[in-house]
Amino acid sequence: MLAMFFWAFLIGGIICVIGQLLFDVAKLTPAHTLSLLVVIGAVLSGFGLYEPLIDFAGAGATIPITSFGNALVQGAMQEADQHGLVGVLTGMFEVTSSGISAAIIFGFLGALIFKPKG
């Protein structure tokens, strides 16, 4: 069990280091870095490499934003098998809608509760 925690920490940390290097070295904006990490997760998922990473690292691969790209691709592929081309569009949103909804709701509640600096 300790090895599982170690690999989750290491893989999650490597993903975070990649994001930080994109900020510091490549001088990308947060929006560009976020988008790039989602695309990297989607591409890895498309080639079938992200699921083995999740099996190996557990939360170290499911918590970072790259997992969102994986979820988009997995949802699109599942629905495409069942509903064809229309399923590609609906599948992406079906799988990720709860996370997107939670982000909107909690962001709104946070904006109501806390005062912005300024």
N, CA, C and O atoms as a printed pandas DataFrame, in Angstrom:
     atom_number atom_name residue_name chain_id  residue_number  x_coord  y_coord  z_coord
0              1         N          MET        A               1    0.828   -1.190    0.000
1              2        CA          MET        A               1    0.000    0.000    0.000
2              3         C          MET        A               1    0.875    1.259    0.000
3              4         O          MET        A               1    0.521    2.265   -0.614
4              5         N          LEU        A               2    1.983    1.198    0.670
5              6        CA          LEU        A               2    2.896    2.344    0.701
6              7         C          LEU        A               2    3.452    2.634   -0.690
7              8         O          LEU        A               2    3.654    3.794   -1.052
8              9         N          ALA        A               3    3.698    1.589   -1.463
9             10        CA          ALA        A               3    4.194    1.775   -2.831
10            11         C          ALA        A               3    3.154    2.485   -3.693
11            12         O          ALA        A               3    3.502    3.291   -4.556
12            13         N          MET        A               4    1.870    2.183   -3.456
13            14        CA          MET        A               4    0.798    2.837   -4.209
14            15         C          MET        A               4    0.797    4.343   -3.936
15            16         O          MET        A               4    0.648    5.145   -4.858
16            17         N          PHE        A               5    0.962    4.719   -2.678
17            18        CA          PHE        A               5    1.032    6.139   -2.329
18            19         C          PHE        A               5    2.251    6.807   -2.952
19            20         O          PHE        A               5    2.176    7.936   -3.437
20            21         N          PHE        A               6    3.371    6.097   -2.931
21            22        CA          PHE        A               6    4.600    6.638   -3.502
22            23         C          PHE        A               6    4.439    6.934   -4.988
23            24         O          PHE        A               6    4.794    8.018   -5.450
24            25         N          TRP        A               7    3.897    5.958   -5.748
25            26        CA          TRP        A               7    3.748    6.155   -7.191
26            27         C          TRP        A               7    2.714    7.217   -7.519
27            28         O          TRP        A               7    2.881    7.969   -8.480
28            29         N          ALA        A               8    1.654    7.286   -6.735
29            30        CA          ALA        A               8    0.657    8.336   -6.951
30            31         C          ALA        A               8    1.284    9.709   -6.723
31            32         O          ALA        A               8    1.068   10.635   -7.505
32            33         N          PHE        A               9    2.058    9.835   -5.650
33            34        CA          PHE        A               9    2.737   11.099   -5.354
34            35         C          PHE        A               9    3.742   11.447   -6.450
35            36         O          PHE        A               9    3.814   12.597   -6.884
36            37         N          LEU        A              10    4.510   10.468   -6.891
37            38        CA          LEU        A              10    5.549   10.723   -7.891
38            39         C          LEU        A              10    4.950   11.111   -9.243
39            40         O          LEU        A              10    5.380   12.094   -9.845
40            41         N          ILE        A              11    3.977   10.363   -9.720
41            42        CA          ILE        A              11    3.384   10.644  -11.027
42            43         C          ILE        A              11    2.614   11.961  -10.991
43            44         O          ILE        A              11    2.733   12.772  -11.909
44            45         N          GLY        A              12    1.826   12.179   -9.939
45            46        CA          GLY        A              12    1.121   13.462   -9.796
46            47         C          GLY        A              12    2.097   14.626   -9.703
47            48         O          GLY        A              12    1.852   15.695  -10.262
48            49         N          GLY        A              13    3.191   14.419   -9.003
49            50        CA          GLY        A              13    4.213   15.460   -8.894
50            51         C          GLY        A              13    4.891   15.759  -10.221
51            52         O          GLY        A              13    5.187   16.914  -10.524
52            53         N          ILE        A              14    5.133   14.738  -11.001
53            54        CA          ILE        A              14    5.748   14.935  -12.318
54            55         C          ILE        A              14    4.819   15.739  -13.219
55            56         O          ILE        A              14    5.271   16.627  -13.941
56            57         N          ILE        A              15    3.516   15.431  -13.181
57            58        CA          ILE        A              15    2.556   16.194  -13.984
58            59         C          ILE        A              15    2.547   17.653  -13.546
59            60         O          ILE        A              15    2.493   18.556  -14.381
60            61         N          CYS        A              16    2.600   17.880  -12.238
61            62        CA          CYS        A              16    2.631   19.261  -11.730
62            63         C          CYS        A              16    3.924   19.975  -12.101
63            64         O          CYS        A              16    3.910   21.167  -12.409
64            65         N          VAL        A              17    5.039   19.255  -12.074
65            66        CA          VAL        A              17    6.323   19.851  -12.475
66            67         C          VAL        A              17    6.282   20.247  -13.946
67            68         O          VAL        A              17    6.796   21.301  -14.319
68            69         N          ILE        A              18    5.679   19.416  -14.776
69            70        CA          ILE        A              18    5.550   19.757  -16.197
70            71         C          ILE        A              18    4.755   21.050  -16.347
71            72         O          ILE        A              18    5.135   21.933  -17.116
72            73         N          GLY        A              19    3.657   21.159  -15.615
73            74        CA          GLY        A              19    2.862   22.394  -15.652
74            75         C          GLY        A              19    3.658   23.602  -15.181
75            76         O          GLY        A              19    3.581   24.671  -15.786
76            77         N          GLN        A              20    4.419   23.442  -14.112
77            78        CA          GLN        A              20    5.222   24.553  -13.599
78            79         C          GLN        A              20    6.314   24.951  -14.581
79            80         O          GLN        A              20    6.605   26.137  -14.734
80            81         N          LEU        A              21    6.918   23.981  -15.243
81            82        CA          LEU        A              21    7.936   24.293  -16.247
82            83         C          LEU        A              21    7.329   25.039  -17.436
83            84         O          LEU        A              21    7.967   25.915  -18.020
84            85         N          LEU        A              22    6.103   24.686  -17.786
85            86        CA          LEU        A              22    5.436   25.424  -18.862
86            87         C          LEU        A              22    5.225   26.881  -18.468
87            88         O          LEU        A              22    5.337   27.778  -19.303
88            89         N          PHE        A              23    4.920   27.113  -17.196
89            90        CA          PHE        A              23    4.800   28.489  -16.702
90            91         C          PHE        A              23    6.141   29.213  -16.744
91            92         O          PHE        A              23    6.261   30.291  -17.326
92            93         N          ASP        A              24    7.147   28.602  -16.118
93            94        CA          ASP        A              24    8.418   29.283  -15.872
94            95         C          ASP        A              24    9.339   29.321  -17.081
95            96         O          ASP        A              24    9.888   30.375  -17.403
96            97         N          VAL        A              25    9.515   28.213  -17.743
97            98        CA          VAL        A              25   10.476   28.132  -18.830
98            99         C          VAL        A              25    9.860   28.574  -20.158
99           100         O          VAL        A              25   10.438   29.384  -20.882
100          101         N          ALA        A              26    8.682   28.033  -20.468
101          102        CA          ALA        A              26    8.048   28.358  -21.745
102          103         C          ALA        A              26    7.294   29.681  -21.689
103          104         O          ALA        A              26    6.866   30.204  -22.718
104          105         N          LYS        A              27    7.132   30.225  -20.470
105          106        CA          LYS        A              27    6.440   31.517  -20.268
106          107         C          LYS        A              27    5.011   31.486  -20.816
107          108         O          LYS        A              27    4.525   32.478  -21.358
108          109         N          LEU        A              28    4.337   30.325  -20.666
109          110        CA          LEU        A              28    2.945   30.228  -21.090
110          111         C          LEU        A              28    2.035   30.816  -20.023
111          112         O          LEU        A              28    2.363   30.795  -18.836
112          113         N          THR        A              29    0.914   31.330  -20.440
113          114        CA          THR        A              29   -0.066   31.845  -19.486
114          115         C          THR        A              29   -0.766   30.665  -18.819
115          116         O          THR        A              29   -0.695   29.542  -19.320
116          117         N          PRO        A              30   -1.448   30.907  -17.688
117          118        CA          PRO        A              30   -2.186   29.807  -17.049
118          119         C          PRO        A              30   -3.209   29.160  -17.984
119          120         O          PRO        A              30   -3.379   27.941  -17.964
120          121         N          ALA        A              31   -3.883   29.956  -18.792
121          122        CA          ALA        A              31   -4.878   29.398  -19.713
122          123         C          ALA        A              31   -4.220   28.507  -20.762
123          124         O          ALA        A              31   -4.750   27.448  -21.098
124          125         N          HIS        A              32   -3.083   28.926  -21.273
125          126        CA          HIS        A              32   -2.377   28.106  -22.265
126          127         C          HIS        A              32   -1.864   26.814  -21.629
127          128         O          HIS        A              32   -1.949   25.744  -22.233
128          129         N          THR        A              33   -1.337   26.916  -20.418
129          130        CA          THR        A              33   -0.822   25.730  -19.724
130          131         C          THR        A              33   -1.945   24.749  -19.433
131          132         O          THR        A              33   -1.796   23.546  -19.646
132          133         N          LEU        A              34   -3.061   25.258  -18.951
133          134        CA          LEU        A              34   -4.212   24.415  -18.660
134          135         C          LEU        A              34   -4.690   23.701  -19.919
135          136         O          LEU        A              34   -4.924   22.493  -19.905
136          137         N          SER        A              35   -4.830   24.440  -20.986
137          138        CA          SER        A              35   -5.290   23.863  -22.248
138          139         C          SER        A              35   -4.308   22.814  -22.762
139          140         O          SER        A              35   -4.716   21.753  -23.234
140          141         N          LEU        A              36   -3.033   23.108  -22.670
141          142        CA          LEU        A              36   -2.024   22.171  -23.155
142          143         C          LEU        A              36   -2.041   20.878  -22.347
143          144         O          LEU        A              36   -1.921   19.796  -22.922
144          145         N          LEU        A              37   -2.187   20.968  -21.033
145          146        CA          LEU        A              37   -2.236   19.761  -20.208
146          147         C          LEU        A              37   -3.482   18.931  -20.499
147          148         O          LEU        A              37   -3.418   17.702  -20.491
148          149         N          VAL        A              38   -4.612   19.583  -20.754
149          150        CA          VAL        A              38   -5.830   18.853  -21.124
150          151         C          VAL        A              38   -5.617   18.143  -22.461
151          152         O          VAL        A              38   -6.007   16.986  -22.617
152          153         N          VAL        A              39   -5.011   18.819  -23.411
153          154        CA          VAL        A              39   -4.748   18.213  -24.722
154          155         C          VAL        A              39   -3.768   17.050  -24.589
155          156         O          VAL        A              39   -3.943   16.019  -25.238
156          157         N          ILE        A              40   -2.755   17.201  -23.767
157          158        CA          ILE        A              40   -1.802   16.104  -23.554
158          159         C          ILE        A              40   -2.522   14.890  -22.985
159          160         O          ILE        A              40   -2.289   13.766  -23.429
160          161         N          GLY        A              41   -3.398   15.108  -22.000
161          162        CA          GLY        A              41   -4.174   14.002  -21.444
162          163         C          GLY        A              41   -5.075   13.357  -22.479
163          164         O          GLY        A              41   -5.234   12.137  -22.495
164          165         N          ALA        A              42   -5.666   14.172  -23.344
165          166        CA          ALA        A              42   -6.541   13.648  -24.391
166          167         C          ALA        A              42   -5.748   12.834  -25.414
167          168         O          ALA        A              42   -6.191   11.769  -25.845
168          169         N          VAL        A              43   -4.592   13.332  -25.794
169          170        CA          VAL        A              43   -3.762   12.620  -26.778
170          171         C          VAL        A              43   -3.270   11.294  -26.196
171          172         O          VAL        A              43   -3.306   10.265  -26.870
172          173         N          LEU        A              44   -2.814   11.322  -24.954
173          174        CA          LEU        A              44   -2.378   10.074  -24.316
174          175         C          LEU        A              44   -3.525    9.076  -24.226
175          176         O          LEU        A              44   -3.326    7.877  -24.419
176          177         N          SER        A              45   -4.720    9.571  -23.935
177          178        CA          SER        A              45   -5.890    8.708  -23.873
178          179         C          SER        A              45   -6.232    8.153  -25.252
179          180         O          SER        A              45   -6.591    6.982  -25.377
180          181         N          GLY        A              46   -6.124    8.978  -26.279
181          182        CA          GLY        A              46   -6.407    8.537  -27.634
182          183         C          GLY        A              46   -5.487    7.419  -28.093
183          184         O          GLY        A              46   -5.895    6.545  -28.858
184          185         N          PHE        A              47   -4.248    7.447  -27.627
185          186        CA          PHE        A              47   -3.305    6.392  -27.968
186          187         C          PHE        A              47   -3.364    5.212  -26.999
187          188         O          PHE        A              47   -2.599    4.256  -27.128
188          189         N          GLY        A              48   -4.274    5.284  -26.029
189          190        CA          GLY        A              48   -4.432    4.195  -25.070
190          191         C          GLY        A              48   -3.382    4.158  -23.988
191          192         O          GLY        A              48   -3.166    3.111  -23.378
192          193         N          LEU        A              49   -2.718    5.278  -23.730
193          194        CA          LEU        A              49   -1.645    5.310  -22.743
194          195         C          LEU        A              49   -2.072    5.862  -21.381
195          196         O          LEU        A              49   -1.378    5.650  -20.387
196          197         N          TYR        A              50   -3.204    6.568  -21.325
197          198        CA          TYR        A              50   -3.566    7.197  -20.055
198          199         C          TYR        A              50   -4.208    6.210  -19.082
199          200         O          TYR        A              50   -3.970    6.297  -17.877
200          201         N          GLU        A              51   -5.009    5.285  -19.577
201          202        CA          GLU        A              51   -5.634    4.293  -18.686
202          203         C          GLU        A              51   -4.588    3.435  -17.967
203          204         O          GLU        A              51   -4.731    3.205  -16.766
204          205         N          PRO        A              52   -3.535    2.948  -18.655
205          206        CA          PRO        A              52   -2.494    2.227  -17.914
206          207         C          PRO        A              52   -1.795    3.118  -16.871
207          208         O          PRO        A              52   -1.385    2.636  -15.815
208          209         N          LEU        A              53   -1.664    4.407  -17.173
209          210        CA          LEU        A              53   -1.081    5.326  -16.204
210          211         C          LEU        A              53   -1.978    5.445  -14.975
211          212         O          LEU        A              53   -1.481    5.492  -13.850
212          213         N          ILE        A              54   -3.295    5.495  -15.180
213          214        CA          ILE        A              54   -4.231    5.537  -14.055
214          215         C          ILE        A              54   -4.157    4.240  -13.251
215          216         O          ILE        A              54   -4.168    4.270  -12.021
216          217         N          ASP        A              55   -4.081    3.105  -13.944
217          218        CA          ASP        A              55   -3.958    1.827  -13.244
218          219         C          ASP        A              55   -2.690    1.771  -12.401
219          220         O          ASP        A              55   -2.687    1.185  -11.319
220          221         N          PHE        A              56   -1.621    2.375  -12.890
221          222        CA          PHE        A              56   -0.340    2.360  -12.186
222          223         C          PHE        A              56   -0.287    3.384  -11.063
223          224         O          PHE        A              56    0.145    3.058   -9.957
224          225         N          ALA        A              57   -0.720    4.623  -11.322
225          226        CA          ALA        A              57   -0.531    5.714  -10.371
226          227         C          ALA        A              57   -1.784    6.084   -9.592
227          228         O          ALA        A              57   -1.693    6.860   -8.641
228          229         N          GLY        A              58   -2.927    5.569   -9.950
229          230        CA          GLY        A              58   -4.151    5.865   -9.205
230          231         C          GLY        A              58   -4.468    7.351   -9.202
231          232         O          GLY        A              58   -4.565    7.979  -10.256
232          233         N          ALA        A              59   -4.630    7.906   -8.009
233          234        CA          ALA        A              59   -4.998    9.318   -7.862
234          235         C          ALA        A              59   -3.926   10.258   -8.410
235          236         O          ALA        A              59   -4.227   11.404   -8.742
236          237         N          GLY        A              60   -2.699    9.798   -8.507
237          238        CA          GLY        A              60   -1.645   10.627   -9.078
238          239         C          GLY        A              60   -1.890   10.957  -10.535
239          240         O          GLY        A              60   -1.340   11.925  -11.059
240          241         N          ALA        A              61   -2.719   10.151  -11.195
241          242        CA          ALA        A              61   -3.055   10.406  -12.597
242          243         C          ALA        A              61   -4.492   10.874  -12.772
243          244         O          ALA        A              61   -4.822   11.469  -13.798
244          245         N          THR        A              62   -5.360   10.615  -11.785
245          246        CA          THR        A              62   -6.759   11.030  -11.943
246          247         C          THR        A              62   -7.042   12.415  -11.396
247          248         O          THR        A              62   -8.012   13.042  -11.822
248          249         N          ILE        A              63   -6.251   12.914  -10.486
249          250        CA          ILE        A              63   -6.489   14.229   -9.885
250          251         C          ILE        A              63   -6.019   15.379  -10.781
251          252         O          ILE        A              63   -6.759   16.354  -10.912
252          253         N          PRO        A              64   -4.841   15.328  -11.405
253          254        CA          PRO        A              64   -4.400   16.464  -12.235
254          255         C          PRO        A              64   -5.318   16.718  -13.429
255          256         O          PRO        A              64   -6.120   15.860  -13.799
256          257         N          ILE        A              65   -5.195   17.873  -14.013
257          258        CA          ILE        A              65   -6.071   18.322  -15.099
258          259         C          ILE        A              65   -5.926   17.463  -16.350
259          260         O          ILE        A              65   -6.823   17.455  -17.193
260          261         N          THR        A              66   -4.834   16.751  -16.486
261          262        CA          THR        A              66   -4.673   15.871  -17.643
262          263         C          THR        A              66   -5.760   14.794  -17.669
263          264         O          THR        A              66   -6.121   14.298  -18.736
264          265         N          SER        A              67   -6.272   14.441  -16.508
265          266        CA          SER        A              67   -7.340   13.453  -16.426
266          267         C          SER        A              67   -8.637   13.964  -17.055
267          268         O          SER        A              67   -9.459   13.171  -17.514
268          269         N          PHE        A              68   -8.821   15.280  -17.077
269          270        CA          PHE        A              68  -10.004   15.850  -17.726
270          271         C          PHE        A              68   -9.968   15.564  -19.224
271          272         O          PHE        A              68  -10.992   15.218  -19.813
272          273         N          GLY        A              69   -8.814   15.704  -19.835
273          274        CA          GLY        A              69   -8.666   15.363  -21.246
274          275         C          GLY        A              69   -8.934   13.891  -21.492
275          276         O          GLY        A              69   -9.554   13.521  -22.489
276          277         N          ASN        A              70   -8.460   13.046  -20.572
277          278        CA          ASN        A              70   -8.725   11.615  -20.672
278          279         C          ASN        A              70  -10.231   11.345  -20.594
279          280         O          ASN        A              70  -10.758   10.545  -21.367
280          281         N          ALA        A              71  -10.921   12.008  -19.666
281          282        CA          ALA        A              71  -12.362   11.797  -19.516
282          283         C          ALA        A              71  -13.124   12.242  -20.762
283          284         O          ALA        A              71  -14.081   11.588  -21.175
284          285         N          LEU        A              72  -12.701   13.346  -21.355
285          286        CA          LEU        A              72  -13.350   13.808  -22.581
286          287         C          LEU        A              72  -13.237   12.774  -23.695
287          288         O          LEU        A              72  -14.220   12.461  -24.366
288          289         N          VAL        A              73  -12.049   12.255  -23.883
289          290        CA          VAL        A              73  -11.825   11.289  -24.961
290          291         C          VAL        A              73  -12.553    9.981  -24.673
291          292         O          VAL        A              73  -13.168    9.406  -25.572
292          293         N          GLN        A              74  -12.490    9.505  -23.432
293          294        CA          GLN        A              74  -13.164    8.252  -23.095
294          295         C          GLN        A              74  -14.672    8.362  -23.302
295          296         O          GLN        A              74  -15.295    7.456  -23.854
296          297         N          GLY        A              75  -15.256    9.478  -22.858
297          298        CA          GLY        A              75  -16.688    9.685  -23.053
298          299         C          GLY        A              75  -17.054    9.765  -24.518
299          300         O          GLY        A              75  -18.060    9.196  -24.943
300          301         N          ALA        A              76  -16.253   10.459  -25.287
301          302        CA          ALA        A              76  -16.520   10.583  -26.721
302          303         C          ALA        A              76  -16.418    9.236  -27.415
303          304         O          ALA        A              76  -17.241    8.919  -28.274
304          305         N          MET        A              77  -15.422    8.439  -27.054
305          306        CA          MET        A              77  -15.243    7.143  -27.696
306          307         C          MET        A              77  -16.370    6.172  -27.338
307          308         O          MET        A              77  -16.832    5.415  -28.192
308          309         N          GLN        A              78  -16.812    6.191  -26.079
309          310        CA          GLN        A              78  -17.899    5.296  -25.666
310          311         C          GLN        A              78  -19.193    5.630  -26.397
311          312         O          GLN        A              78  -19.881    4.742  -26.901
312          313         N          GLU        A              79  -19.513    6.911  -26.449
313          314        CA          GLU        A              79  -20.750    7.319  -27.111
314          315         C          GLU        A              79  -20.659    7.185  -28.636
315          316         O          GLU        A              79  -21.669    6.935  -29.294
316          317         N          ALA        A              80  -19.480    7.347  -29.190
317          318        CA          ALA        A              80  -19.309    7.181  -30.636
318          319         C          ALA        A              80  -19.584    5.740  -31.046
319          320         O          ALA        A              80  -20.130    5.488  -32.119
320          321         N          ASP        A              81  -19.205    4.798  -30.189
321          322        CA          ASP        A              81  -19.493    3.390  -30.483
322          323         C          ASP        A              81  -20.993    3.125  -30.521
323          324         O          ASP        A              81  -21.468    2.311  -31.312
324          325         N          GLN        A              82  -21.741    3.825  -29.651
325          326        CA          GLN        A              82  -23.172    3.575  -29.553
326          327         C          GLN        A              82  -24.007    4.425  -30.513
327          328         O          GLN        A              82  -24.991    3.944  -31.074
328          329         N          HIS        A              83  -23.608    5.700  -30.703
329          330        CA          HIS        A              83  -24.463    6.637  -31.437
330          331         C          HIS        A              83  -23.793    7.271  -32.654
331          332         O          HIS        A              83  -24.385    8.146  -33.286
332          333         N          GLY        A              84  -22.613    6.867  -32.989
333          334        CA          GLY        A              84  -21.941    7.416  -34.156
334          335         C          GLY        A              84  -21.369    8.806  -33.911
335          336         O          GLY        A              84  -20.952    9.135  -32.801
336          337         N          LEU        A              85  -21.357    9.614  -34.964
337          338        CA          LEU        A              85  -20.720   10.929  -34.907
338          339         C          LEU        A              85  -21.365   11.860  -33.885
339          340         O          LEU        A              85  -20.661   12.621  -33.221
340          341         N          VAL        A              86  -22.680   11.816  -33.749
341          342        CA          VAL        A              86  -23.364   12.661  -32.761
342          343         C          VAL        A              86  -22.920   12.282  -31.346
343          344         O          VAL        A              86  -22.826   13.142  -30.470
344          345         N          GLY        A              87  -22.653   11.010  -31.130
345          346        CA          GLY        A              87  -22.206   10.538  -29.827
346          347         C          GLY        A              87  -20.873   11.121  -29.406
347          348         O          GLY        A              87  -20.602   11.235  -28.211
348          349         N          VAL        A              88  -20.037   11.492  -30.359
349          350        CA          VAL        A              88  -18.745   12.101  -30.023
350          351         C          VAL        A              88  -18.968   13.397  -29.254
351          352         O          VAL        A              88  -18.315   13.639  -28.239
352          353         N          LEU        A              89  -19.877   14.218  -29.727
353          354        CA          LEU        A              89  -20.147   15.499  -29.053
354          355         C          LEU        A              89  -20.872   15.307  -27.732
355          356         O          LEU        A              89  -20.503   15.915  -26.728
356          357         N          THR        A              90  -21.897   14.470  -27.722
357          358        CA          THR        A              90  -22.669   14.300  -26.489
358          359         C          THR        A              90  -21.886   13.538  -25.437
359          360         O          THR        A              90  -22.051   13.797  -24.245
360          361         N          GLY        A              91  -21.045   12.614  -25.843
361          362        CA          GLY        A              91  -20.281   11.801  -24.902
362          363         C          GLY        A              91  -19.293   12.606  -24.086
363          364         O          GLY        A              91  -19.100   12.338  -22.901
364          365         N          MET        A              92  -18.666   13.591  -24.708
365          366        CA          MET        A              92  -17.705   14.416  -23.981
366          367         C          MET        A              92  -18.375   15.142  -22.825
367          368         O          MET        A              92  -17.807   15.248  -21.738
368          369         N          PHE        A              93  -19.561   15.632  -23.055
369          370        CA          PHE        A              93  -20.232   16.428  -22.034
370          371         C          PHE        A              93  -20.973   15.570  -21.022
371          372         O          PHE        A              93  -21.144   15.974  -19.872
372          373         N          GLU        A              94  -21.408   14.401  -21.436
373          374        CA          GLU        A              94  -22.118   13.515  -20.518
374          375         C          GLU        A              94  -21.206   13.063  -19.380
375          376         O          GLU        A              94  -21.614   13.049  -18.219
376          377         N          VAL        A              95  -19.983   12.700  -19.712
377          378        CA          VAL        A              95  -19.050   12.190  -18.713
378          379         C          VAL        A              95  -18.535   13.304  -17.799
379          380         O          VAL        A              95  -18.330   13.069  -16.609
380          381         N          THR        A              96  -18.327   14.485  -18.321
381          382        CA          THR        A              96  -17.686   15.557  -17.555
382          383         C          THR        A              96  -18.661   16.593  -17.002
383          384         O          THR        A              96  -18.235   17.536  -16.335
384          385         N          SER        A              97  -19.946   16.441  -17.259
385          386        CA          SER        A              97  -20.897   17.486  -16.861
386          387         C          SER        A              97  -20.980   17.679  -15.359
387          388         O          SER        A              97  -21.159   18.809  -14.906
388          389         N          SER        A              98  -20.858   16.628  -14.574
389          390        CA          SER        A              98  -20.947   16.795  -13.126
390          391         C          SER        A              98  -19.765   17.600  -12.589
391          392         O          SER        A              98  -19.945   18.443  -11.711
392          393         N          GLY        A              99  -18.568   17.355  -13.099
393          394        CA          GLY        A              99  -17.403   18.122  -12.659
394          395         C          GLY        A              99  -17.474   19.574  -13.071
395          396         O          GLY        A              99  -17.108   20.460  -12.299
396          397         N          ILE        A             100  -17.943   19.827  -14.284
397          398        CA          ILE        A             100  -18.079   21.197  -14.766
398          399         C          ILE        A             100  -19.149   21.928  -13.953
399          400         O          ILE        A             100  -18.966   23.085  -13.574
400          401         N          SER        A             101  -20.266   21.245  -13.689
401          402        CA          SER        A             101  -21.342   21.860  -12.897
402          403         C          SER        A             101  -20.867   22.182  -11.485
403          404         O          SER        A             101  -21.162   23.255  -10.960
404          405         N          ALA        A             102  -20.139   21.263  -10.875
405          406        CA          ALA        A             102  -19.621   21.511   -9.524
406          407         C          ALA        A             102  -18.674   22.702   -9.504
407          408         O          ALA        A             102  -18.719   23.511   -8.578
408          409         N          ALA        A             103  -17.817   22.820  -10.513
409          410        CA          ALA        A             103  -16.891   23.953  -10.577
410          411         C          ALA        A             103  -17.640   25.275  -10.689
411          412         O          ALA        A             103  -17.260   26.258  -10.053
412          413         N          ILE        A             104  -18.691   25.307  -11.484
413          414        CA          ILE        A             104  -19.478   26.529  -11.638
414          415         C          ILE        A             104  -20.191   26.878  -10.336
415          416         O          ILE        A             104  -20.160   28.029   -9.900
416          417         N          ILE        A             105  -20.831   25.897   -9.715
417          418        CA          ILE        A             105  -21.586   26.144   -8.482
418          419         C          ILE        A             105  -20.667   26.587   -7.356
419          420         O          ILE        A             105  -20.946   27.583   -6.689
420          421         N          PHE        A             106  -19.576   25.864   -7.131
421          422        CA          PHE        A             106  -18.671   26.222   -6.038
422          423         C          PHE        A             106  -17.945   27.541   -6.313
423          424         O          PHE        A             106  -17.661   28.297   -5.384
424          425         N          GLY        A             107  -17.648   27.816   -7.568
425          426        CA          GLY        A             107  -17.057   29.113   -7.912
426          427         C          GLY        A             107  -18.010   30.253   -7.616
427          428         O          GLY        A             107  -17.601   31.294   -7.101
428          429         N          PHE        A             108  -19.280   30.059   -7.939
429          430        CA          PHE        A             108  -20.302   31.074   -7.647
430          431         C          PHE        A             108  -20.462   31.264   -6.149
431          432         O          PHE        A             108  -20.518   32.399   -5.676
432          433         N          LEU        A             109  -20.538   30.165   -5.388
433          434        CA          LEU        A             109  -20.672   30.266   -3.935
434          435         C          LEU        A             109  -19.449   30.944   -3.305
435          436         O          LEU        A             109  -19.581   31.745   -2.379
436          437         N          GLY        A             110  -18.274   30.616   -3.812
437          438        CA          GLY        A             110  -17.065   31.269   -3.315
438          439         C          GLY        A             110  -17.073   32.755   -3.582
439          440         O          GLY        A             110  -16.624   33.543   -2.750
440          441         N          ALA        A             111  -17.584   33.147   -4.746
441          442        CA          ALA        A             111  -17.667   34.571   -5.073
442          443         C          ALA        A             111  -18.672   35.289   -4.178
443          444         O          ALA        A             111  -18.488   36.466   -3.866
444          445         N          LEU        A             112  -19.716   34.608   -3.768
445          446        CA          LEU        A             112  -20.694   35.212   -2.861
446          447         C          LEU        A             112  -20.162   35.360   -1.443
447          448         O          LEU        A             112  -20.458   36.345   -0.766
448          449         N          ILE        A             113  -19.389   34.401   -0.998
449          450        CA          ILE        A             113  -18.931   34.370    0.390
450          451         C          ILE        A             113  -17.728   35.277    0.627
451          452         O          ILE        A             113  -17.675   35.969    1.645
452          453         N          PHE        A             114  -16.771   35.290   -0.280
453          454        CA          PHE        A             114  -15.524   36.006   -0.054
454          455         C          PHE        A             114  -15.487   37.295   -0.850
455          456         O          PHE        A             114  -16.033   37.382   -1.950
456          457         N          LYS        A             115  -14.827   38.305   -0.272
457          458        CA          LYS        A             115  -14.648   39.579   -0.966
458          459         C          LYS        A             115  -13.389   39.523   -1.819
459          460         O          LYS        A             115  -12.352   39.036   -1.367
460          461         N          PRO        A             116  -13.473   40.016   -3.041
461          462        CA          PRO        A             116  -12.267   40.054   -3.861
462          463         C          PRO        A             116  -11.318   41.147   -3.395
463          464         O          PRO        A             116  -11.745   42.171   -2.862
464          465         N          LYS        A             117  -10.044   40.922   -3.599
465          466        CA          LYS        A             117   -9.049   41.955   -3.278
466          467         C          LYS        A             117   -9.102   43.010   -4.356
467          468         O          LYS        A             117   -9.325   42.705   -5.527
468          469         N          GLY        A             118   -8.898   44.237   -3.964
469          470        CA          GLY        A             118   -8.844   45.181   -5.063
470          471         C          GLY        A             118   -9.034   46.546   -4.651
471          472         O          GLY        A             118   -9.012   47.451   -5.485
